[in-house]
């Protein structure tokens, strides 16, 4: 039997790492904006989403 699998290329690993870092930063930014919103409308919208998703907020 021959092994048909090849080792992942460095560019594949780099692309995956870039995607993970980007999504992590996007998630942190979203939490920061939603959690620290000073605008009443934005805060109320974020508050309603937290309740709808079951996230405890108070």
Phi and psi in degrees as a GROMACS rama.xvg file:
@    title "Ramachandran Plot"
@    xaxis  label "Phi"
@    yaxis  label "Psi"
@TYPE xy
-107.448  149.312  UNK-2
-87.9306  114.892  UNK-3
-93.981  -4.51918  UNK-4
-80.4916  143.833  UNK-5
-116.767  155.98  UNK-6
-69.9799  145.178  UNK-7
-61.8886  140.608  UNK-8
-78.0025  157.159  UNK-9
-61.4913  -35.2099  UNK-10
-67.5332  -32.9189  UNK-11
-66.0141  -43.5362  UNK-12
-65.039  -39.7307  UNK-13
-64.8053  -42.3913  UNK-14
-63.7782  -42.1956  UNK-15
-65.6223  -42.4828  UNK-16
-65.1031  -41.316  UNK-17
-60.4874  -43.4428  UNK-18
-64.504  -42.7466  UNK-19
-64.2341  -44.8804  UNK-20
-64.0731  -43.707  UNK-21
-60.7906  -46.4806  UNK-22
-67.1427  -35.5373  UNK-23
-64.2264  -44.7909  UNK-24
-65.0378  -38.7971  UNK-25
-62.9879  -42.175  UNK-26
-64.164  -44.4005  UNK-27
-64.0395  -42.3371  UNK-28
-63.1667  -41.0328  UNK-29
-63.3439  -45.4484  UNK-30
-63.1333  -40.4862  UNK-31
-63.4895  -47.5087  UNK-32
-65.0227  -45.8891  UNK-33
-67.6782  -36.2958  UNK-34
-79.8967  -25.7091  UNK-35
-116.147  22.8891  UNK-36
-67.2714  131.263  UNK-37
-97.2997  -23.3069  UNK-38
-68.3034  132.64  UNK-39
-61.0757  -42.4311  UNK-40
-66.4811  -44.1014  UNK-41
-66.0678  -41.8443  UNK-42
-63.6384  -43.6617  UNK-43
-64.1104  -39.162  UNK-44
-64.6856  -44.1535  UNK-45
-64.788  -38.7052  UNK-46
-63.3101  -43.0035  UNK-47
-64.073  -39.0198  UNK-48
-65.8407  -40.0611  UNK-49
-60.8714  -43.0398  UNK-50
-66.0147  -41.2842  UNK-51
-64.9646  -32.2733  UNK-52
-92.387  -0.371629  UNK-53
81.9682  14.6831  UNK-54
-80.0776  121.837  UNK-55
-70.7805  131.337  UNK-56
-127.021  -11.4199  UNK-57
